Amino acid sequence: MKTRMSRASIEAWYEINGIGLTNRQMLRIAELVRRHRKPCSNNEISLMSEIQINAVSARVNALVHLGVLVREPELSPCPVTGRRVSKVRHAGIK
């Protein structure tokens, strides 16, 4: 059975799942962390970028895997939640 989808729906799907939303969010997060110049928690990134935390977590994990972001070796308090969390920094910033 074939489902009819409008051209706009198909284009929107490719925009979100193809090259669009995911990559734009990753670029936005990488740039935000680079400009912040200090290690950031996922909650800080979510707050600053206005991207939902579940999407931030996925994008940060991908950026760490790609070597764009680096996880700090020690846990430190998150300014948003107060919990001790793993923070990330941009790979180009020591």
ROGUSE-322223 format. One record per residue: residue in one letter; x, y, z of N, C-alpha, C, O in turn. Coordinates in pm, whole numbers. Example, Ala and Ser with C-alpha at 12.3 -4.5 7.8 and 13.67 -1.06 7.14 Angstrom:
% residues 2
<type = A	n.X = 1319	n.Y = -569	n.Z = 780	ca.X = 1230	ca.Y = -450	ca.Z = 780	c.X = 1320	c.Y = -330	c.Z = 780	o.X = 1424	o.Y = -332	o.Z = 846>
<type = S	n.X = 1285	n.Y = -225	n.Z = 708	ca.X = 1367	ca.Y = -106	ca.Z = 714	c.X = 1290	c.Y = 3	c.Z = 787	o.X = 1341	o.Y = 114	o.Z = 804>
% end
This chain:
% residues 94
<type = M	n.X = 84	n.Y = -117	n.Z = 0	ca.X = 0	ca.Y = 0	ca.Z = 0	c.X = 89	c.Y = 124	c.Z = 0	o.X = 181	o.Y = 135	o.Z = 82>
<type = K	n.X = 63	n.Y = 215	n.Z = -89	ca.X = 139	ca.Y = 339	ca.Z = -99	c.X = 67	c.Y = 450	c.Z = -26	o.X = -56	o.Y = 463	o.Z = -34>
<type = T	n.X = 145	n.Y = 530	n.Z = 47	ca.X = 87	ca.Y = 644	ca.Z = 115	c.X = 118	c.Y = 769	c.Z = 35	o.X = 230	o.Y = 788	o.Z = -10>
<type = R	n.X = 18	n.Y = 853	n.Z = 18	ca.X = 41	ca.Y = 978	ca.Z = -53	c.X = 91	c.Y = 1083	c.Z = 45	o.X = 31	o.Y = 1107	o.Z = 150>
<type = M	n.X = 201	n.Y = 1143	n.Z = 9	ca.X = 257	ca.Y = 1251	ca.Z = 92	c.X = 278	c.Y = 1371	c.Z = 3	o.X = 318	o.Y = 1357	o.Z = -113>
<type = S	n.X = 252	n.Y = 1486	n.Z = 56	ca.X = 274	ca.Y = 1606	ca.Z = -24	c.X = 423	c.Y = 1629	c.Z = -41	o.X = 504	o.Y = 1583	o.Z = 40>
<type = R	n.X = 457	n.Y = 1699	n.Z = -144	ca.X = 597	ca.Y = 1733	ca.Z = -171	c.X = 656	c.Y = 1812	c.Z = -54	o.X = 772	o.Y = 1792	o.Z = -18>
<type = A	n.X = 578	n.Y = 1902	n.Z = 5	ca.X = 625	ca.Y = 1981	ca.Z = 119	c.X = 658	c.Y = 1891	c.Z = 238	o.X = 757	o.Y = 1915	o.Z = 307>
<type = S	n.X = 577	n.Y = 1788	n.Z = 262	ca.X = 603	ca.Y = 1696	ca.Z = 372	c.X = 732	c.Y = 1618	c.Z = 349	o.X = 811	o.Y = 1600	o.Z = 442>
<type = I	n.X = 753	n.Y = 1574	n.Z = 228	ca.X = 875	ca.Y = 1500	ca.Z = 194	c.X = 997	c.Y = 1591	c.Z = 209	o.X = 1099	o.Y = 1549	o.Z = 265>
<type = E	n.X = 988	n.Y = 1713	n.Z = 161	ca.X = 1099	ca.Y = 1808	ca.Z = 174	c.X = 1126	c.Y = 1840	c.Z = 321	o.X = 1242	o.Y = 1851	o.Z = 361>
<type = A	n.X = 1021	n.Y = 1853	n.Z = 400	ca.X = 1038	ca.Y = 1881	ca.Z = 543	c.X = 1108	c.Y = 1764	c.Z = 612	o.X = 1195	o.Y = 1785	o.Z = 696>
<type = W	n.X = 1070	n.Y = 1642	n.Z = 576	ca.X = 1135	ca.Y = 1523	ca.Z = 635	c.X = 1283	c.Y = 1523	c.Z = 603	o.X = 1365	o.Y = 1499	o.Z = 691>
<type = Y	n.X = 1319	n.Y = 1549	n.Z = 476	ca.X = 1461	ca.Y = 1551	ca.Z = 440	c.X = 1534	c.Y = 1666	c.Z = 509	o.X = 1651	o.Y = 1651	o.Z = 545>
<type = E	n.X = 1467	n.Y = 1777	n.Z = 527	ca.X = 1528	ca.Y = 1891	ca.Z = 595	c.X = 1563	c.Y = 1855	c.Z = 739	o.X = 1669	o.Y = 1889	o.Z = 789>
<type = I	n.X = 1471	n.Y = 1784	n.Z = 806	ca.X = 1492	ca.Y = 1748	ca.Z = 946	c.X = 1586	c.Y = 1628	c.Z = 958	o.X = 1679	o.Y = 1631	o.Z = 1039>
<type = N	n.X = 1565	n.Y = 1525	n.Z = 880	ca.X = 1639	ca.Y = 1400	ca.Z = 895	c.X = 1756	c.Y = 1384	c.Z = 799	o.X = 1845	o.Y = 1303	o.Z = 822>
<type = G	n.X = 1756	n.Y = 1459	n.Z = 693	ca.X = 1865	ca.Y = 1449	ca.Z = 597	c.X = 1985	c.Y = 1527	c.Z = 643	o.X = 2064	o.Y = 1477	o.Z = 723>
<type = I	n.X = 1999	n.Y = 1646	n.Z = 596	ca.X = 2114	ca.Y = 1727	ca.Z = 632	c.X = 2074	c.Y = 1845	c.Z = 719	o.X = 2162	o.Y = 1915	o.Z = 770>
<type = G	n.X = 1951	n.Y = 1867	n.Z = 736	ca.X = 1904	ca.Y = 1990	ca.Z = 797	c.X = 1922	c.Y = 2007	c.Z = 946	o.X = 2029	o.Y = 2048	o.Z = 991>
<type = L	n.X = 1819	n.Y = 1977	n.Z = 1021	ca.X = 1810	ca.Y = 2015	ca.Z = 1161	c.X = 1923	c.Y = 1958	c.Z = 1247	o.X = 1982	o.Y = 2031	o.Z = 1326>
<type = T	n.X = 1953	n.Y = 1832	n.Z = 1232	ca.X = 2057	ca.Y = 1769	ca.Z = 1314	c.X = 2191	c.Y = 1840	c.Z = 1297	o.X = 2255	o.Y = 1875	o.Z = 1396>
<type = N	n.X = 2233	n.Y = 1860	n.Z = 1173	ca.X = 2361	ca.Y = 1925	ca.Z = 1149	c.X = 2361	c.Y = 2070	c.Z = 1194	o.X = 2461	o.Y = 2119	o.Z = 1248>
<type = R	n.X = 2252	n.Y = 2139	n.Z = 1172	ca.X = 2245	ca.Y = 2279	ca.Z = 1218	c.X = 2257	c.Y = 2287	c.Z = 1369	o.X = 2325	o.Y = 2374	o.Z = 1422>
<type = Q	n.X = 2190	n.Y = 2195	n.Z = 1440	ca.X = 2198	ca.Y = 2193	ca.Z = 1585	c.X = 2341	c.Y = 2161	c.Z = 1630	o.X = 2391	o.Y = 2222	o.Z = 1725>
<type = M	n.X = 2405	n.Y = 2066	n.Z = 1564	ca.X = 2543	ca.Y = 2031	ca.Z = 1599	c.X = 2636	c.Y = 2150	c.Z = 1578	o.X = 2721	o.Y = 2177	o.Z = 1663>
<type = L	n.X = 2622	n.Y = 2220	n.Z = 1468	ca.X = 2706	ca.Y = 2338	ca.Z = 1443	c.X = 2679	c.Y = 2446	c.Z = 1546	o.X = 2772	o.Y = 2510	o.Z = 1596>
<type = R	n.X = 2554	n.Y = 2465	n.Z = 1578	ca.X = 2516	ca.Y = 2567	ca.Z = 1677	c.X = 2575	c.Y = 2535	c.Z = 1814	o.X = 2626	o.Y = 2624	o.Z = 1882>
<type = I	n.X = 2567	n.Y = 2409	n.Z = 1855	ca.X = 2620	ca.Y = 2367	ca.Z = 1984	c.X = 2772	c.Y = 2380	c.Z = 1987	o.X = 2828	o.Y = 2432	o.Z = 2084>
<type = A	n.X = 2838	n.Y = 2335	n.Z = 1882	ca.X = 2985	ca.Y = 2344	ca.Z = 1877	c.X = 3030	c.Y = 2489	c.Z = 1885	o.X = 3125	o.Y = 2521	o.Z = 1957>
<type = E	n.X = 2964	n.Y = 2577	n.Z = 1813	ca.X = 3000	ca.Y = 2719	ca.Z = 1815	c.X = 2971	c.Y = 2781	c.Z = 1951	o.X = 3049	o.Y = 2862	o.Z = 2000>
<type = L	n.X = 2859	n.Y = 2745	n.Z = 2011	ca.X = 2823	ca.Y = 2798	ca.Z = 2142	c.X = 2927	c.Y = 2758	c.Z = 2247	o.X = 2969	o.Y = 2841	o.Z = 2327>
<type = V	n.X = 2968	n.Y = 2632	n.Z = 2248	ca.X = 3067	ca.Y = 2584	ca.Z = 2345	c.X = 3202	c.Y = 2651	c.Z = 2319	o.X = 3272	o.Y = 2685	o.Z = 2414>
<type = R	n.X = 3238	n.Y = 2669	n.Z = 2192	ca.X = 3364	ca.Y = 2736	ca.Z = 2158	c.X = 3364	c.Y = 2880	c.Z = 2210	o.X = 3463	o.Y = 2925	o.Z = 2268>
<type = R	n.X = 3255	n.Y = 2951	n.Z = 2190	ca.X = 3246	ca.Y = 3090	ca.Z = 2233	c.X = 3239	c.Y = 3104	c.Z = 2385	o.X = 3286	o.Y = 3203	o.Z = 2441>
<type = H	n.X = 3181	n.Y = 3005	n.Z = 2451	ca.X = 3167	ca.Y = 3009	ca.Z = 2597	c.X = 3305	c.Y = 3000	c.Z = 2664	o.X = 3325	o.Y = 3056	o.Z = 2772>
<type = R	n.X = 3398	n.Y = 2930	n.Z = 2599	ca.X = 3539	ca.Y = 2920	ca.Z = 2642	c.X = 3560	c.Y = 2852	c.Z = 2777	o.X = 3672	o.Y = 2849	o.Z = 2828>
<type = K	n.X = 3453	n.Y = 2797	n.Z = 2836	ca.X = 3463	ca.Y = 2721	ca.Z = 2960	c.X = 3385	c.Y = 2591	c.Z = 2941	o.X = 3294	o.Y = 2586	o.Z = 2858>
<type = P	n.X = 3419	n.Y = 2487	n.Z = 3015	ca.X = 3341	ca.Y = 2363	ca.Z = 3006	c.X = 3194	c.Y = 2388	c.Z = 3038	o.X = 3161	o.Y = 2467	o.Z = 3127>
<type = C	n.X = 3106	n.Y = 2321	n.Z = 2965	ca.X = 2961	ca.Y = 2337	ca.Z = 2980	c.X = 2894	c.Y = 2204	c.Z = 3006	o.X = 2938	o.Y = 2100	o.Z = 2955>
<type = S	n.X = 2789	n.Y = 2206	n.Z = 3085	ca.X = 2706	ca.Y = 2087	ca.Z = 3102	c.X = 2601	c.Y = 2086	c.Z = 2991	o.X = 2577	o.Y = 2187	o.Z = 2925>
<type = N	n.X = 2539	n.Y = 1971	n.Z = 2971	ca.X = 2432	ca.Y = 1962	ca.Z = 2870	c.X = 2317	c.Y = 2056	c.Z = 2905	o.X = 2257	o.Y = 2116	o.Z = 2815>
<type = N	n.X = 2286	n.Y = 2070	n.Z = 3033	ca.X = 2178	ca.Y = 2161	ca.Z = 3073	c.X = 2213	c.Y = 2307	c.Z = 3043	o.X = 2126	o.Y = 2383	o.Z = 3002>
<type = E	n.X = 2338	n.Y = 2346	n.Z = 3063	ca.X = 2380	ca.Y = 2481	ca.Z = 3028	c.X = 2365	c.Y = 2504	c.Z = 2879	o.X = 2314	o.Y = 2607	o.Z = 2835>
<type = I	n.X = 2409	n.Y = 2405	n.Z = 2801	ca.X = 2399	ca.Y = 2416	ca.Z = 2655	c.X = 2254	c.Y = 2427	c.Z = 2613	o.X = 2220	o.Y = 2509	o.Z = 2528>
<type = S	n.X = 2169	n.Y = 2345	n.Z = 2673	ca.X = 2025	ca.Y = 2349	ca.Z = 2642	c.X = 1967	c.Y = 2486	c.Z = 2673	o.X = 1890	o.Y = 2541	o.Z = 2593>
<type = L	n.X = 2003	n.Y = 2542	n.Z = 2787	ca.X = 1953	ca.Y = 2672	ca.Z = 2828	c.X = 2000	c.Y = 2783	c.Z = 2734	o.X = 1922	o.Y = 2869	o.Z = 2693>
<type = M	n.X = 2130	n.Y = 2781	n.Z = 2700	ca.X = 2187	ca.Y = 2886	ca.Z = 2615	c.X = 2141	c.Y = 2876	c.Z = 2470	o.X = 2123	o.Y = 2978	o.Z = 2402>
<type = S	n.X = 2122	n.Y = 2753	n.Z = 2423	ca.X = 2088	ca.Y = 2733	ca.Z = 2281	c.X = 1938	c.Y = 2726	c.Z = 2255	o.X = 1894	o.Y = 2738	o.Z = 2141>
<type = E	n.X = 1861	n.Y = 2707	n.Z = 2363	ca.X = 1716	ca.Y = 2686	ca.Z = 2351	c.X = 1682	c.Y = 2562	c.Z = 2269	o.X = 1579	o.Y = 2558	o.Z = 2201>
<type = I	n.X = 1769	n.Y = 2462	n.Z = 2276	ca.X = 1745	ca.Y = 2331	ca.Z = 2215	c.X = 1709	c.Y = 2237	c.Z = 2330	o.X = 1772	o.Y = 2242	o.Z = 2436>
<type = Q	n.X = 1608	n.Y = 2153	n.Z = 2310	ca.X = 1563	ca.Y = 2062	ca.Z = 2416	c.X = 1678	c.Y = 1972	c.Z = 2461	o.X = 1763	o.Y = 1934	o.Z = 2382>
<type = I	n.X = 1679	n.Y = 1938	n.Z = 2590	ca.X = 1788	ca.Y = 1862	ca.Z = 2650	c.X = 1810	c.Y = 1727	c.Z = 2583	o.X = 1925	o.Y = 1684	o.Z = 2569>
<type = N	n.X = 1704	n.Y = 1658	n.Z = 2541	ca.X = 1723	ca.Y = 1529	ca.Z = 2476	c.X = 1799	c.Y = 1543	c.Z = 2345	o.X = 1881	o.Y = 1458	o.Z = 2311>
<type = A	n.X = 1772	n.Y = 1649	n.Z = 2271	ca.X = 1845	ca.Y = 1674	ca.Z = 2146	c.X = 1988	c.Y = 1717	c.Z = 2175	o.X = 2080	o.Y = 1676	o.Z = 2105>
<type = V	n.X = 2007	n.Y = 1800	n.Z = 2279	ca.X = 2142	ca.Y = 1843	ca.Z = 2317	c.X = 2228	c.Y = 1722	c.Z = 2352	o.X = 2342	o.Y = 1712	o.Z = 2308>
<type = S	n.X = 2174	n.Y = 1631	n.Z = 2432	ca.X = 2250	ca.Y = 1512	ca.Z = 2473	c.X = 2296	c.Y = 1431	c.Z = 2353	o.X = 2411	o.Y = 1389	o.Z = 2346>
<type = A	n.X = 2206	n.Y = 1411	n.Z = 2258	ca.X = 2242	ca.Y = 1335	ca.Z = 2138	c.X = 2347	c.Y = 1407	c.Z = 2054	o.X = 2443	o.Y = 1346	o.Z = 2008>
<type = R	n.X = 2330	n.Y = 1537	n.Z = 2036	ca.X = 2425	ca.Y = 1615	ca.Z = 1954	c.X = 2561	c.Y = 1624	c.Z = 2022	o.X = 2664	o.Y = 1613	o.Z = 1955>
<type = V	n.X = 2563	n.Y = 1644	n.Z = 2154	ca.X = 2690	ca.Y = 1650	ca.Z = 2227	c.X = 2763	c.Y = 1516	c.Z = 2216	o.X = 2883	o.Y = 1514	o.Z = 2193>
<type = N	n.X = 2691	n.Y = 1405	n.Z = 2233	ca.X = 2754	ca.Y = 1273	ca.Z = 2220	c.X = 2815	c.Y = 1256	c.Z = 2081	o.X = 2925	o.Y = 1203	o.Z = 2067>
<type = A	n.X = 2744	n.Y = 1299	n.Z = 1979	ca.X = 2795	ca.Y = 1287	ca.Z = 1842	c.X = 2920	c.Y = 1376	c.Z = 1823	o.X = 3017	o.Y = 1334	o.Z = 1760>
<type = L	n.X = 2916	n.Y = 1498	n.Z = 1878	ca.X = 3030	ca.Y = 1589	ca.Z = 1865	c.X = 3151	c.Y = 1538	c.Z = 1942	o.X = 3264	o.Y = 1558	o.Z = 1898>
<type = V	n.X = 3130	n.Y = 1472	n.Z = 2055	ca.X = 3240	ca.Y = 1410	ca.Z = 2130	c.X = 3298	c.Y = 1296	c.Z = 2047	o.X = 3420	o.Y = 1283	o.Z = 2035>
<type = H	n.X = 3211	n.Y = 1215	n.Z = 1990	ca.X = 3255	ca.Y = 1102	ca.Z = 1906	c.X = 3337	c.Y = 1151	c.Z = 1786	o.X = 3434	o.Y = 1087	o.Z = 1746>
<type = L	n.X = 3298	n.Y = 1265	n.Z = 1729	ca.X = 3369	ca.Y = 1322	ca.Z = 1614	c.X = 3498	c.Y = 1394	c.Z = 1654	o.X = 3579	o.Y = 1429	o.Z = 1568>
<type = G	n.X = 3517	n.Y = 1418	n.Z = 1784	ca.X = 3637	ca.Y = 1485	ca.Z = 1830	c.X = 3627	c.Y = 1637	c.Z = 1832	o.X = 3727	o.Y = 1705	o.Z = 1855>
<type = V	n.X = 3508	n.Y = 1691	n.Z = 1807	ca.X = 3488	ca.Y = 1835	ca.Z = 1808	c.X = 3482	c.Y = 1886	c.Z = 1952	o.X = 3538	o.Y = 1991	o.Z = 1984>
<type = L	n.X = 3414	n.Y = 1810	n.Z = 2039	ca.X = 3407	ca.Y = 1842	ca.Z = 2180	c.X = 3482	c.Y = 1734	c.Z = 2259	o.X = 3496	o.Y = 1621	o.Z = 2214>
<type = V	n.X = 3531	n.Y = 1773	n.Z = 2377	ca.X = 3605	ca.Y = 1681	ca.Z = 2464	c.X = 3539	c.Y = 1682	c.Z = 2601	o.X = 3506	o.Y = 1788	o.Z = 2654>
<type = R	n.X = 3519	n.Y = 1563	n.Z = 2658	ca.X = 3462	ca.Y = 1554	ca.Z = 2793	c.X = 3571	c.Y = 1583	c.Z = 2896	o.X = 3684	o.Y = 1536	o.Z = 2883>
<type = E	n.X = 3537	n.Y = 1661	n.Z = 2995	ca.X = 3628	ca.Y = 1689	ca.Z = 3106	c.X = 3643	c.Y = 1561	c.Z = 3189	o.X = 3546	o.Y = 1488	o.Z = 3207>
<type = P	n.X = 3764	n.Y = 1533	n.Z = 3239	ca.X = 3785	ca.Y = 1407	ca.Z = 3313	c.X = 3718	c.Y = 1404	c.Z = 3450	o.X = 3685	o.Y = 1296	o.Z = 3500>
<type = E	n.X = 3696	n.Y = 1520	n.Z = 3511	ca.X = 3637	ca.Y = 1526	ca.Z = 3645	c.X = 3492	c.Y = 1575	c.Z = 3639	o.X = 3457	o.Y = 1657	o.Z = 3554>
<type = L	n.X = 3410	n.Y = 1524	n.Z = 3729	ca.X = 3274	ca.Y = 1574	ca.Z = 3743	c.X = 3279	c.Y = 1708	c.Z = 3817	o.X = 3362	o.Y = 1726	o.Z = 3906>
<type = S	n.X = 3191	n.Y = 1800	n.Z = 3780	ca.X = 3185	ca.Y = 1929	ca.Z = 3849	c.X = 3039	c.Y = 1973	c.Z = 3857	o.X = 2955	o.Y = 1926	o.Z = 3781>
<type = P	n.X = 3008	n.Y = 2064	n.Z = 3950	ca.X = 2869	ca.Y = 2106	ca.Z = 3969	c.X = 2813	c.Y = 2179	c.Z = 3847	o.X = 2879	o.Y = 2265	o.Z = 3788>
<type = C	n.X = 2692	n.Y = 2143	n.Z = 3811	ca.X = 2622	ca.Y = 2211	ca.Z = 3703	c.X = 2556	c.Y = 2336	c.Z = 3761	o.X = 2484	o.Y = 2326	o.Z = 3861>
<type = P	n.X = 2578	n.Y = 2454	n.Z = 3701	ca.X = 2516	ca.Y = 2575	ca.Z = 3753	c.X = 2364	c.Y = 2576	c.Z = 3738	o.X = 2296	o.Y = 2653	o.Z = 3807>
<type = V	n.X = 2311	n.Y = 2493	n.Z = 3651	ca.X = 2166	ca.Y = 2489	ca.Z = 3629	c.X = 2098	c.Y = 2397	c.Z = 3731	o.X = 1998	o.Y = 2435	o.Z = 3793>
<type = T	n.X = 2153	n.Y = 2275	n.Z = 3750	ca.X = 2088	ca.Y = 2176	ca.Z = 3836	c.X = 2153	c.Y = 2163	c.Z = 3973	o.X = 2089	o.Y = 2116	o.Z = 4068>
<type = G	n.X = 2279	n.Y = 2204	n.Z = 3986	ca.X = 2352	ca.Y = 2186	ca.Z = 4111	c.X = 2411	c.Y = 2048	c.Z = 4128	o.X = 2484	o.Y = 2023	o.Z = 4224>
<type = R	n.X = 2382	n.Y = 1957	n.Z = 4037	ca.X = 2435	ca.Y = 1820	ca.Z = 4045	c.X = 2576	c.Y = 1815	c.Z = 3986	o.X = 2612	o.Y = 1897	o.Z = 3901>
<type = R	n.X = 2654	n.Y = 1717	n.Z = 4031	ca.X = 2787	ca.Y = 1696	ca.Z = 3974	c.X = 2770	c.Y = 1621	c.Z = 3843	o.X = 2714	o.Y = 1511	o.Z = 3840>
<type = V	n.X = 2819	n.Y = 1679	n.Z = 3736	ca.X = 2799	ca.Y = 1624	ca.Z = 3602	c.X = 2928	c.Y = 1629	c.Z = 3521	o.X = 3023	o.Y = 1698	o.Z = 3556>
<type = S	n.X = 2927	n.Y = 1555	n.Z = 3414	ca.X = 3036	ca.Y = 1559	ca.Z = 3316	c.X = 3013	c.Y = 1681	c.Z = 3226	o.X = 2903	o.Y = 1699	o.Z = 3174>
<type = K	n.X = 3115	n.Y = 1761	n.Z = 3208	ca.X = 3103	ca.Y = 1878	ca.Z = 3120	c.X = 3189	c.Y = 1858	c.Z = 2996	o.X = 3279	o.Y = 1773	o.Z = 2995>
<type = V	n.X = 3160	n.Y = 1935	n.Z = 2892	ca.X = 3238	ca.Y = 1926	ca.Z = 2769	c.X = 3297	c.Y = 2064	c.Z = 2738	o.X = 3244	o.Y = 2167	o.Z = 2779>
<type = R	n.X = 3407	n.Y = 2062	n.Z = 2665	ca.X = 3468	ca.Y = 2185	ca.Z = 2616	c.X = 3501	c.Y = 2164	c.Z = 2470	o.X = 3505	o.Y = 2050	o.Z = 2422>
<type = H	n.X = 3525	n.Y = 2271	n.Z = 2400	ca.X = 3562	ca.Y = 2263	ca.Z = 2258	c.X = 3703	c.Y = 2205	c.Z = 2249	o.X = 3789	o.Y = 2241	o.Z = 2329>
<type = A	n.X = 3727	n.Y = 2118	n.Z = 2154	ca.X = 3858	ca.Y = 2054	ca.Z = 2141	c.X = 3969	c.Y = 2153	c.Z = 2113	o.X = 4085	o.Y = 2126	o.Z = 2146>
<type = G	n.X = 3938	n.Y = 2267	n.Z = 2054	ca.X = 4038	ca.Y = 2367	ca.Z = 2022	c.X = 4073	c.Y = 2459	c.Z = 2138	o.X = 4158	o.Y = 2546	o.Z = 2123>
<type = I	n.X = 4009	n.Y = 2441	n.Z = 2253	ca.X = 4031	ca.Y = 2529	ca.Z = 2369	c.X = 4079	c.Y = 2443	c.Z = 2486	o.X = 4014	o.Y = 2345	o.Z = 2523>
<type = K	n.X = 4190	n.Y = 2480	n.Z = 2542	ca.X = 4246	ca.Y = 2404	ca.Z = 2656	c.X = 4197	c.Y = 2460	c.Z = 2786	o.X = 4233	o.Y = 2409	o.Z = 2893>
% end
